[in-house]
Amino acid sequence: MSSADVSWRSKGACCGLDAEIFYPDNDDHADFAKSVCEECEVRIACLNYALDNREQQGVWGGATARERRRLLRIRRRTA
């Protein structure tokens, strides 16, 4: 699935929820958003989209911006 393909979004556990939930003031307030992602069938697609597109804010695929930056560093080291 390419990063341009976002058909997975309609299957997200976040559909219909207030988007503000996924953009907390800081990582300490991301627990509820991350709990929604835990049960999501498209979590991996969402996370990969955020990583591929370098999303700078919000919780995507159960990962905060800080966690995604760490994942990107790991990706670069192992590439």
Protein Blocks (a to p, Z undefined) as FASTA:
>chain_A
ZZklmklmmmpfkgopafklmmcfblklmmmmmmmmmmpcklmmmmmmmmmnopagdjee
hiafklmmmmmmmmmmmZZ
